[in-house]
Amino acid sequence: MRLDVVTIFPEYLDPLNVSLVGKARARGQLGVHVHDLRDWTYDRHNTVDDTPYGGGPGMVMKTEPWGEALDTVLADGYEGGAHQPALIVPTPSGRPFTQELAVHLSGRPWLIFTPARYEGIDRRVVDEYATRMPVYEVSIGDYVLAGGEAAVLVVTEAVARLLPGVLGNAESHRDDSFAPGAMANLLEGPVYTKPPAWRGREIPDVLLSGHHGKIARWRRDEALRRTTEYRPDLIERCDPKAFDKKDREMLSILGWEPDPEGEPCGRFWRRTGGVEQ
């Protein structure tokens, strides 16, 4: 996979040289090219922004530097043998970035990122390049950052770890929270390693039992418990067929019951009070 990032802060992307992404780059599984947008400016101040039409606070990133930068990135990529580019536009007004989208993007051979600053990029830039390639406007959360570079790091790591050979254990990502294709996307429960006791805290006995069935059940119950506490909306959206008899018993303990008016779907809803803490 090839990644291109155009930014006014190339140094912000230095973390792409470390951890799994850095190792993937070193092994040639991931080609990362970071470009300074100011290289495509021609005034002495290297101006990349201007006041917005219609008035309002803040500044808007100009069309000319972005257009020339993206034209050059595309030309260089095609010359280097890259194909099927997709434009990734980090923005608070984009679609939520999810594990499902990460899986989809991991199947594309070439991603081009446009992390913006100020009030964003002149809309004509996105509209222009949407005629040449798929565009994904994505948000990593319901908050606003100073710029899109942090989102580039998030998306890149989420995508890169899904590439073949990047993770040491190829099965590691199949049990991820939010893994697509599962009828029940639950948060993962707690994990433990040696030593068995630390500062007076011991790991749950079941994990030392060697009984794989009981361990699997405990992990499933902890996933249900954590999801209830932090992301109850995930349980509300789950396909009821994803829950077996033991799941339903735990859900009842946690304050859930199937919606009698939701038949035949029977999705779960939370009772008021009665939730185990």
HELIX and SHEET records of a PDB file:
HELIX    1   1 PRO A   10  ASN A   17  5                                   8    
HELIX    2   2 SER A   19  ALA A   26  1                                   8    
HELIX    3   3 LEU A   37  TRP A   40  5                                   4    
HELIX    4   4 THR A   63  GLU A   79  1                                  17    
HELIX    5   5 GLN A   99  SER A  106  1                                   8    
HELIX    6   6 ARG A  123  TYR A  129  1                                   7    
HELIX    7   7 GLU A  149  ALA A  160  1                                  12    
HELIX    8   8 SER A  172  ASP A  175  5                                   4    
HELIX    9   9 ASP A  205  LEU A  208  5                                   4    
HELIX   10  10 HIS A  212  TYR A  230  1                                  19    
HELIX   11  11 PRO A  232  ARG A  237  1                                   6    
HELIX   12  12 PRO A  240  ALA A  242  5                                   3    
HELIX   13  13 LYS A  245  ILE A  253  1                                   9    
HELIX   14  14 PRO A  260  GLY A  262  5                                   3    
SHEET    1   A 5 GLY A  31  ASP A  36  0                                        
SHEET    2   A 5 ARG A   2  THR A   7  1                                        
SHEET    3   A 5 TRP A 110  PHE A 113  1                                        
SHEET    4   A 5 PRO A  85  PRO A  96  1                                        
SHEET    5   A 5 VAL A 135  SER A 139  1                                        
SHEET    1   B 2 ASP A  49  ASP A  50  0                                        
SHEET    2   B 2 VAL A  60  MET A  61 -1                                        
SHEET    1   C 2 ALA A 197  TRP A 198  0                                        
SHEET    2   C 2 ARG A 201  GLU A 202 -1                                        
SHEET    1   D 2 TRP A 256  PRO A 258  0                                        
SHEET    2   D 2 PHE A 268  ARG A 270 -1                                        
END                                                                             
